[in-house]
Amino acid sequence: MNIFDRYAPFVQEYIYRNRWENLRAIQVAAAEAIFRSDGHVLLTASTASGKTEAAFFPIITLFSEDPPSSVGCIYIGPLKALINDQFTRLNDLCAEAGINVWHWHGDVAQSHKSKLMQHPSGILQITPESLEAILLHKHGAVAKLFCDLRFVVIDEVHSLLRGDRGGQTLCLIERLSRLAGVNPRRIGLSATIGDPERTGELLAMGTGRETVIPKIEAKGMTWRLSMEHFYVKDLQAAGDRTDIEALPVLEEKTDQAPASADPGLGYIFEHTRGKKCLVFVNSREECETVTTTLRQYCERAREPDRFLIHHGNLSASYRETAEEAMKDETQYMTTVTTATLELGIDIGRLERAFQIDAPWTVSSFLQRMGRTGRRELPPEMWFVMREDEPEARALLPTTIPWKLLQGIALVQLYLEERWVEPPRLDRLPYSLLYHQTMSTLASSGELSPKALADRVLRLHYFRRISQDDYRILLRHLISTDHIQQTEQGGLMVGLAGERVVNSYKFYGVFQENEEYTVRSEAQELGTVVLPPPVGEKLAIAGHVWLVLDVDHKRHLVYCEQVKGSIPAYFGLCPGDLHTKILERMRQVLREDRQYPYLMRNAVARLENARFTASRSGAGDTPLLNMGGSMWCLLPWVGTYTFLAMERFLKVKCAQRLGLKNFESARPYYMQFTMKADAQTFFKVTAEEIEKPIDPMELIYPKELPLFDKYDEFLPEALVKKGFACGVLDLEGLGNAVRRWSSGSAPAR
């Protein structure tokens, strides 16, 4: 029997109704894996390839033959908007078979949720945070709701692989399965998986099942891709001047953007006119700024406003308004967005996507590119790289177009190797450990220490957490009243813990922006997010300040003004760049080839950068003399290796080399003054890297490296251990330093 014949009649009718002439490869492979095995399944295929239907056609066929007596399938989606979109699609598919489809998140009406509680059945679509809320507040109903749960579908599974949210999702599935006495099959869906085998292992962890990963031949695809570069003028200083030079655009001059417009945003303003587009940016703050600026251009050009905004901090009504407007084929609107529209939401026929600067991962680039190219159009993305024009006497590292190199590297890694970032599975998730401990205790009531440890540490995601570390955590939480110990020796949530658990923000484990007030003596300077450690610098109010103390409880930073330039620090490190991307960036700078998607300005900027690099040796040696005792280190390593390298040089090598005035622009370069010469630098670093290094030695004095959402509630020892052993990449550090000693060219 072929796969089409195996489908239920109503699924066959759905296929006929949509005029599909044949099944896609992903749909055949998924059906074979689901129908003909009892293992988990990982489906990887390009965006808009039909992965959702591929998973659900066989699932609802099985449900029509043997209806589950409870919710039979949970669909976990990373975004409310994605769930809303899939809810409509699944409802249409399941209506004829009488299979109920439910959705559950913060914007869903209580009446809809109540009906599910009374009549658990069919398919439940939910976010990880809402599933956490069910386990927390409806603990007693979990067995009834999910006693016949057979499948858990995790959509966009790649988005859950690099942080606590993915760990939370796996913990929730495991906790729910225990409570309901089930072992559902897990089905992961993604267009961008870097290491399918490791992801499959993660998906199957603790279940006793294998993961089936169908091999699906990807058909060839044509991309429309361009990358242009602009220098950003100081428009605020220019005031209302109209003599600012705009760099040439791709097409013949039809630019109607205001004459004083930022060249890059004016370029976007012009080339979105009369089209449906997305403009991707890398932060919510930039999203707001870009949208406001483009709307101002509309006013100055006396055009109707044609720009929408979409990011996670907006209310549901604003987000849904943008989504509906983009689906409307009669409106030619452009939405400025963060990653919230990066995932698989169908917002209709998009003509092109813009990306301001480079995203931080190949995965993100592919997802954003995949928003276009639906309805038989080729995917189309225009990169817009923007940077301040280097001053004539600028030091070398600031003259390198880092964003341009990063964009080229992302594209080339996928074109040449089909490479995508692998999952990060080696962290010590103490922040999530706190969260799941408090959630388990709050949902269960009083538990003995042994029973609590048994429930939490048996969650397979915490396999690297020792019992000794868990005892340290519990003792600390008792001492801070997050957990209260009863006279009988049992544990329950304490008063301080109740304030955390009873907040709606507790359901999520992703970091939210917590602002710290910065003060110098009696003067209040403003606020920052995640301040740097004591002894490092920050920039605020137009000056540079040295951090003297950080009060994490009161969210205060005390500092004094100093001279110098503005360093970056891990608290504001905007993205996790993989070492492979930095290595490819270096190759871009060194190789003598052109890339067909680069436009005029980008070609010229790259040629200038290559000329400067060849003259200075920046592409050949990691260490460059900037004049006198000033040096620049270009390590070409990823973010977490870079963090380890900074600390290695400061803690292990600074005294022997005479390193001072250390500043860095993570993860691109470091600058410092040094008494030693280049030969001594390589000799000393080679010697020090061969000595045993305790990761805890790389924590600065008085530093409390809060990295994840609930780190502030952990004992200092675990915060430091989690950062030192789970974030800092000592293996990558060792590899990089050994390469210097074995093959570095002489510094110039």
Order of alpha helices (4+ residues) and beta strands (2+ residues): alpha-alpha-alpha-beta-alpha-beta-alpha-beta-alpha-beta-alpha-alpha-beta-alpha-beta-alpha-beta-beta-alpha-alpha-beta-alpha-beta-alpha-beta-beta-alpha-beta-alpha-alpha-alpha-alpha-alpha-beta-beta-alpha-beta-beta-beta-beta-beta-alpha-alpha-beta-beta-alpha-alpha-beta-beta-alpha-alpha-alpha
